[in-house]
Amino acid sequence: MAAREPSHEDLEVVKNQYLDRDYVVKISIPEFSCVCPRTGLPDFATIKIQYSPDRGIVELKSFKLYIVKFRNIGIFHEHVTNKILDDFVAAAKPKKINIVGNFHPRGGIKTSVEASWEK
């Protein structure tokens, strides 16, 4: 059975109880992994997310299960960072969000990808 690609539908969103204030949520995933779509070798990264919630916040257990789905997916660094951004925005509709994918070096090349979105 092929691995199912992560989707914004995997992310559970709960009500933000502090609509009266602006605040920032910071999430770090230091053990992120996916697969190089060309070689099939594993890629490792630290993914950092900073977002200002609007009406909803992403429940972290559902986010963890969403992230784990990337382990067997062949995807480029640029695409994985932007996919996480797109799925997070589709699910939680934050006021603004910034995601950094800081990928470990492989073959002498280190990649860092940053993607942002704002209402």
C-alpha beads as a LAMMPS data file, in Angstrom:
LAMMPS data file: protein, C-alpha beads

119 atoms
118 bonds

1 atom types
1 bond types

-500.0 500.0 xlo xhi
-500.0 500.0 ylo yhi
-500.0 500.0 zlo zhi

Masses

1 110.0

Atoms # bond

1 1 1 0.000 0.000 0.000
2 1 1 1.415 3.398 -1.002
3 1 1 1.862 6.065 1.659
4 1 1 -0.912 8.650 1.672
5 1 1 0.374 12.162 1.162
6 1 1 -0.144 14.574 4.073
7 1 1 -3.155 16.859 3.685
8 1 1 -4.588 19.920 5.426
9 1 1 -7.491 17.629 6.352
10 1 1 -5.106 15.790 8.727
11 1 1 -4.745 18.933 10.855
12 1 1 -7.238 19.346 13.674
13 1 1 -8.010 22.965 14.475
14 1 1 -9.353 24.074 17.841
15 1 1 -10.921 27.389 18.781
16 1 1 -8.548 30.195 19.726
17 1 1 -9.812 31.339 23.133
18 1 1 -7.767 34.568 23.016
19 1 1 -9.207 36.421 20.044
20 1 1 -8.827 39.682 21.990
21 1 1 -5.024 39.659 21.644
22 1 1 -2.292 39.043 19.126
23 1 1 0.280 36.407 20.032
24 1 1 2.788 34.180 18.283
25 1 1 2.977 30.392 18.395
26 1 1 6.411 28.887 17.684
27 1 1 6.761 25.220 16.733
28 1 1 10.041 23.417 16.117
29 1 1 10.367 19.958 14.563
30 1 1 14.070 19.022 14.953
31 1 1 13.676 15.459 13.638
32 1 1 11.764 16.061 10.396
33 1 1 12.432 13.555 7.624
34 1 1 11.299 12.957 4.075
35 1 1 12.767 11.209 1.037
36 1 1 14.749 12.631 -1.878
37 1 1 12.529 12.109 -4.943
38 1 1 15.597 11.492 -7.165
39 1 1 17.681 9.100 -5.076
40 1 1 15.206 7.660 -2.577
41 1 1 17.632 8.533 0.228
42 1 1 16.338 10.121 3.433
43 1 1 16.508 13.875 3.948
44 1 1 16.576 15.348 7.445
45 1 1 15.688 18.854 8.585
46 1 1 14.595 21.114 11.365
47 1 1 11.299 22.753 10.481
48 1 1 10.451 25.955 12.363
49 1 1 7.002 27.501 12.250
50 1 1 5.926 30.859 13.650
51 1 1 2.299 31.880 13.312
52 1 1 -0.189 34.372 14.687
53 1 1 -3.519 32.613 15.126
54 1 1 -6.829 34.049 14.062
55 1 1 -9.915 32.022 15.006
56 1 1 -8.165 28.646 15.271
57 1 1 -4.983 27.001 16.480
58 1 1 -3.554 23.721 15.211
59 1 1 -3.767 20.903 17.739
60 1 1 -0.211 19.591 18.149
61 1 1 -0.877 15.837 18.212
62 1 1 -2.642 16.053 14.846
63 1 1 0.266 18.155 13.577
64 1 1 2.773 15.536 14.735
65 1 1 0.835 12.787 12.922
66 1 1 0.672 15.000 9.815
67 1 1 4.453 15.593 9.885
68 1 1 5.226 11.867 10.259
69 1 1 3.467 11.211 6.940
70 1 1 6.342 12.938 5.106
71 1 1 8.774 10.160 6.138
72 1 1 8.002 8.018 3.107
73 1 1 7.134 10.773 0.640
74 1 1 9.568 11.710 -2.118
75 1 1 9.532 15.504 -2.165
76 1 1 11.981 18.361 -2.856
77 1 1 13.012 20.665 0.016
78 1 1 11.332 23.675 -1.591
79 1 1 8.112 21.745 -2.121
80 1 1 7.896 20.279 1.385
81 1 1 8.339 23.700 3.014
82 1 1 5.666 25.276 0.807
83 1 1 3.300 22.289 1.199
84 1 1 3.432 22.590 4.992
85 1 1 2.702 26.313 4.613
86 1 1 -0.238 25.704 2.240
87 1 1 -1.748 22.977 4.432
88 1 1 -1.334 25.022 7.626
89 1 1 -3.000 28.059 6.010
90 1 1 -5.846 25.948 4.564
91 1 1 -6.543 24.347 7.944
92 1 1 -6.029 27.135 10.506
93 1 1 -6.259 30.340 8.447
94 1 1 -3.743 32.226 10.631
95 1 1 -3.249 35.985 10.503
96 1 1 0.315 35.368 9.353
97 1 1 2.782 32.506 9.250
98 1 1 6.445 31.905 8.492
99 1 1 8.017 28.482 7.944
100 1 1 11.707 27.667 7.657
101 1 1 12.934 24.282 6.465
102 1 1 16.586 23.976 7.493
103 1 1 17.798 20.803 5.736
104 1 1 20.954 18.927 6.723
105 1 1 23.795 18.905 4.182
106 1 1 23.957 16.049 1.705
107 1 1 26.454 15.772 -1.113
108 1 1 28.163 18.944 0.077
109 1 1 25.051 21.123 -0.292
110 1 1 22.987 22.615 2.534
111 1 1 19.525 23.972 1.861
112 1 1 17.353 26.356 3.841
113 1 1 13.899 27.268 2.515
114 1 1 11.731 30.039 3.982
115 1 1 8.098 30.618 3.046
116 1 1 5.606 33.157 4.460
117 1 1 1.956 34.079 4.155
118 1 1 -0.100 36.935 5.572
119 1 1 -3.787 37.842 5.391

Bonds

1 1 1 2
2 1 2 3
3 1 3 4
4 1 4 5
5 1 5 6
6 1 6 7
7 1 7 8
8 1 8 9
9 1 9 10
10 1 10 11
11 1 11 12
12 1 12 13
13 1 13 14
14 1 14 15
15 1 15 16
16 1 16 17
17 1 17 18
18 1 18 19
19 1 19 20
20 1 20 21
21 1 21 22
22 1 22 23
23 1 23 24
24 1 24 25
25 1 25 26
26 1 26 27
27 1 27 28
28 1 28 29
29 1 29 30
30 1 30 31
31 1 31 32
32 1 32 33
33 1 33 34
34 1 34 35
35 1 35 36
36 1 36 37
37 1 37 38
38 1 38 39
39 1 39 40
40 1 40 41
41 1 41 42
42 1 42 43
43 1 43 44
44 1 44 45
45 1 45 46
46 1 46 47
47 1 47 48
48 1 48 49
49 1 49 50
50 1 50 51
51 1 51 52
52 1 52 53
53 1 53 54
54 1 54 55
55 1 55 56
56 1 56 57
57 1 57 58
58 1 58 59
59 1 59 60
60 1 60 61
61 1 61 62
62 1 62 63
63 1 63 64
64 1 64 65
65 1 65 66
66 1 66 67
67 1 67 68
68 1 68 69
69 1 69 70
70 1 70 71
71 1 71 72
72 1 72 73
73 1 73 74
74 1 74 75
75 1 75 76
76 1 76 77
77 1 77 78
78 1 78 79
79 1 79 80
80 1 80 81
81 1 81 82
82 1 82 83
83 1 83 84
84 1 84 85
85 1 85 86
86 1 86 87
87 1 87 88
88 1 88 89
89 1 89 90
90 1 90 91
91 1 91 92
92 1 92 93
93 1 93 94
94 1 94 95
95 1 95 96
96 1 96 97
97 1 97 98
98 1 98 99
99 1 99 100
100 1 100 101
101 1 101 102
102 1 102 103
103 1 103 104
104 1 104 105
105 1 105 106
106 1 106 107
107 1 107 108
108 1 108 109
109 1 109 110
110 1 110 111
111 1 111 112
112 1 112 113
113 1 113 114
114 1 114 115
115 1 115 116
116 1 116 117
117 1 117 118
118 1 118 119
